[in-house]
Amino acid sequence: MDEQKPSGENMDFTRSIADLLVTDIFKRHGIRPDREIPDEQKEQMKRMVEVLQQQVNEFIEKEKEANNKTT
């Protein structure tokens, strides 16, 4: 399958979305870190969100293709 590599602008957007999602999740669950989260852990969480985003996009595309074939 052809994987799209995000361009610089898309990468910045993806990182911003990941930052927002992680911050939102922390707030919703009342997590207030007593210390700064290490950059390595932040990057790992961002990669997980990016992988999930890619999986969702692939699922949506498959659903669109399936709907196009049936109509």
Secondary structure as the mmCIF struct_conf table of DSSP 4:
data_model
#
loop_
_struct_conf.conf_type_id
_struct_conf.id
_struct_conf.beg_label_comp_id
_struct_conf.beg_label_asym_id
_struct_conf.beg_label_seq_id
_struct_conf.end_label_comp_id
_struct_conf.end_label_asym_id
_struct_conf.end_label_seq_id
HELX_LH_PP_P HELX_LH_PP_P1 GLU A 3 PRO A 6
HELX_RH_AL_P HELX_RH_AL_P1 GLY A 8 ARG A 28
TURN_TY1_P TURN_TY1_P1 HIS A 29 GLY A 30
BEND BEND1 ASP A 34 ARG A 35
HELX_LH_PP_P HELX_LH_PP_P2 GLU A 36 PRO A 38
HELX_RH_AL_P HELX_RH_AL_P2 ASP A 39 THR A 70
#
